[in-house]
Amino acid sequence: KTRKEYPETSCIILKPMEQYYAKRIFQGENYITGAIKSVVEGIMLGNFLTGHGEKSLDENYTTFRKNLKNYNYDAKELNLVTEDAVPEEQNYYIAAPQTDITEAEKAKLESFMEKGGNLSLLMSPNDAI
């Protein structure tokens, strides 16, 4: 069994009402719904493509990764060059690649999507302008 613990500060915030008083507001609804979803549906996987100069999941997409975790997704990095195929029953993200994918990787992604797989493209604004 896996046990998730969340500090009170992530679930309850204090909203100043008057000079000496604060109202406690519960903000942990998505933690609770995520926990219920994990029991009912199990943990979903979200793979981020690597090997093409993509932004780092740990450094550039920390908030996105945290939100995925709240909604019961386990985010990992995956390099398609070393995989025979895109793992099924998972979501796949391509986050601002700097170089093109290979024809073999394209074929793996197309096969994945033809079987109903989900693919999201995350693009960064053009820094050259």
C-alpha positions as a Markdown table, in Angstrom:
| # | Residue | x | y | z |
|---|---|---|---|---|
| 1 | Lys | 0.0 | 0.0 | 0.0 |
| 2 | Thr | 1.1 | 3.5 | -0.8 |
| 3 | Arg | 0.3 | 6.3 | 1.7 |
| 4 | Lys | 0.1 | 9.9 | 0.6 |
| 5 | Glu | 0.5 | 12.6 | 3.1 |
| 6 | Tyr | -0.1 | 16.3 | 2.5 |
| 7 | Pro | 0.8 | 19.0 | 4.9 |
| 8 | Glu | -2.0 | 21.2 | 6.3 |
| 9 | Thr | -0.4 | 24.2 | 4.6 |
| 10 | Ser | -1.1 | 22.7 | 1.2 |
| 11 | Cys | -4.8 | 22.0 | 2.0 |
| 12 | Ile | -5.8 | 25.0 | 4.1 |
| 13 | Ile | -4.9 | 28.7 | 3.6 |
| 14 | Leu | -5.5 | 31.6 | 5.8 |
| 15 | Lys | -7.4 | 34.5 | 4.3 |
| 16 | Pro | -7.0 | 37.8 | 6.2 |
| 17 | Met | -10.4 | 39.1 | 7.2 |
| 18 | Glu | -9.6 | 41.9 | 9.7 |
| 19 | Gln | -6.5 | 43.1 | 11.5 |
| 20 | Tyr | -6.1 | 40.2 | 13.9 |
| 21 | Tyr | -8.3 | 37.5 | 12.4 |
| 22 | Ala | -8.0 | 35.2 | 9.5 |
| 23 | Lys | -10.5 | 32.8 | 7.9 |
| 24 | Arg | -9.4 | 29.2 | 7.3 |
| 25 | Ile | -10.3 | 28.1 | 3.8 |
| 26 | Phe | -10.1 | 24.5 | 2.7 |
| 27 | Gln | -8.1 | 24.0 | -0.6 |
| 28 | Gly | -7.6 | 20.2 | -0.6 |
| 29 | Glu | -10.5 | 19.1 | -2.7 |
| 30 | Asn | -8.3 | 17.9 | -5.6 |
| 31 | Tyr | -6.1 | 15.9 | -3.2 |
| 32 | Ile | -9.2 | 14.1 | -2.0 |
| 33 | Thr | -10.7 | 13.5 | -5.4 |
| 34 | Gly | -7.3 | 12.4 | -6.7 |
| 35 | Ala | -7.1 | 9.9 | -3.8 |
| 36 | Ile | -10.6 | 8.5 | -4.6 |
| 37 | Lys | -9.7 | 8.3 | -8.3 |
| 38 | Ser | -6.5 | 6.4 | -7.5 |
| 39 | Val | -8.5 | 3.8 | -5.5 |
| 40 | Val | -11.2 | 3.4 | -8.2 |
| 41 | Glu | -9.1 | 3.7 | -11.4 |
| 42 | Gly | -5.5 | 3.1 | -10.3 |
| 43 | Ile | -2.5 | 5.3 | -11.1 |
| 44 | Met | -2.3 | 6.6 | -14.7 |
| 45 | Leu | 1.0 | 7.1 | -16.4 |
| 46 | Gly | 2.1 | 10.2 | -18.3 |
| 47 | Asn | 5.4 | 9.8 | -20.3 |
| 48 | Phe | 7.4 | 12.8 | -21.5 |
| 49 | Leu | 9.5 | 12.4 | -24.6 |
| 50 | Thr | 13.2 | 12.9 | -24.1 |
| 51 | Gly | 16.2 | 12.9 | -26.5 |
| 52 | His | 15.4 | 15.9 | -28.6 |
| 53 | Gly | 16.4 | 18.8 | -26.3 |
| 54 | Glu | 13.0 | 18.9 | -24.6 |
| 55 | Lys | 12.6 | 21.0 | -21.5 |
| 56 | Ser | 13.1 | 19.0 | -18.3 |
| 57 | Leu | 10.2 | 17.6 | -16.5 |
| 58 | Asp | 11.9 | 18.2 | -13.1 |
| 59 | Glu | 13.2 | 21.8 | -13.8 |
| 60 | Asn | 10.7 | 23.4 | -16.3 |
| 61 | Tyr | 7.4 | 21.6 | -15.7 |
| 62 | Thr | 7.3 | 21.3 | -11.9 |
| 63 | Thr | 3.8 | 22.9 | -11.5 |
| 64 | Phe | 2.5 | 20.8 | -14.4 |
| 65 | Arg | 4.0 | 17.6 | -12.8 |
| 66 | Lys | 2.4 | 18.6 | -9.5 |
| 67 | Asn | -1.0 | 19.0 | -11.1 |
| 68 | Leu | -0.7 | 15.7 | -12.8 |
| 69 | Lys | 0.1 | 14.0 | -9.5 |
| 70 | Asn | -2.9 | 15.7 | -7.9 |
| 71 | Tyr | -5.0 | 14.1 | -10.7 |
| 72 | Asn | -3.5 | 10.7 | -10.1 |
| 73 | Tyr | -0.9 | 10.7 | -12.9 |
| 74 | Asp | 2.6 | 9.5 | -12.5 |
| 75 | Ala | 4.9 | 11.5 | -14.8 |
| 76 | Lys | 8.1 | 9.9 | -16.2 |
| 77 | Glu | 10.6 | 10.7 | -18.9 |
| 78 | Leu | 10.8 | 8.2 | -21.8 |
| 79 | Asn | 13.2 | 8.0 | -24.7 |
| 80 | Leu | 11.5 | 6.3 | -27.7 |
| 81 | Val | 14.9 | 5.4 | -29.3 |
| 82 | Thr | 15.4 | 2.8 | -26.5 |
| 83 | Glu | 11.8 | 1.5 | -26.5 |
| 84 | Asp | 10.3 | -1.0 | -29.0 |
| 85 | Ala | 6.9 | 0.8 | -28.9 |
| 86 | Val | 5.1 | 3.5 | -27.0 |
| 87 | Pro | 3.7 | 1.9 | -23.8 |
| 88 | Glu | -0.1 | 1.5 | -24.2 |
| 89 | Glu | -2.7 | 2.8 | -21.8 |
| 90 | Gln | -0.6 | 5.9 | -21.0 |
| 91 | Asn | -0.7 | 9.5 | -21.9 |
| 92 | Tyr | 2.2 | 10.9 | -23.8 |
| 93 | Tyr | 3.6 | 14.4 | -23.8 |
| 94 | Ile | 6.1 | 16.1 | -26.2 |
| 95 | Ala | 7.3 | 19.2 | -24.4 |
| 96 | Ala | 9.0 | 21.8 | -26.7 |
| 97 | Pro | 11.5 | 19.6 | -28.6 |
| 98 | Gln | 14.5 | 21.4 | -30.1 |
| 99 | Thr | 15.2 | 18.8 | -32.8 |
| 100 | Asp | 12.9 | 16.6 | -35.0 |
| 101 | Ile | 11.9 | 13.1 | -34.0 |
| 102 | Thr | 13.1 | 10.3 | -36.2 |
| 103 | Glu | 11.0 | 8.4 | -38.7 |
| 104 | Ala | 11.0 | 5.3 | -36.4 |
| 105 | Glu | 9.8 | 7.4 | -33.4 |
| 106 | Lys | 7.1 | 9.0 | -35.7 |
| 107 | Ala | 5.9 | 5.5 | -36.6 |
| 108 | Lys | 5.8 | 4.4 | -33.0 |
| 109 | Leu | 3.7 | 7.5 | -32.1 |
| 110 | Glu | 1.3 | 7.1 | -35.0 |
| 111 | Ser | 0.8 | 3.4 | -34.1 |
| 112 | Phe | 0.1 | 4.5 | -30.5 |
| 113 | Met | -2.5 | 7.1 | -31.5 |
| 114 | Glu | -4.2 | 4.7 | -34.0 |
| 115 | Lys | -4.8 | 2.4 | -31.0 |
| 116 | Gly | -6.5 | 5.3 | -29.2 |
| 117 | Gly | -3.5 | 6.7 | -27.3 |
| 118 | Asn | -3.4 | 10.3 | -26.1 |
| 119 | Leu | -0.7 | 12.6 | -27.2 |
| 120 | Ser | -0.3 | 16.2 | -26.0 |
| 121 | Leu | 2.2 | 18.7 | -27.6 |
| 122 | Leu | 3.5 | 21.4 | -25.3 |
| 123 | Met | 5.2 | 24.2 | -27.2 |
| 124 | Ser | 7.2 | 27.2 | -25.9 |
| 125 | Pro | 6.9 | 30.7 | -27.3 |
| 126 | Asn | 9.4 | 31.6 | -29.9 |
| 127 | Asp | 12.4 | 33.1 | -28.1 |
| 128 | Ala | 14.1 | 34.3 | -31.3 |
| 129 | Ile | 11.6 | 37.2 | -31.8 |
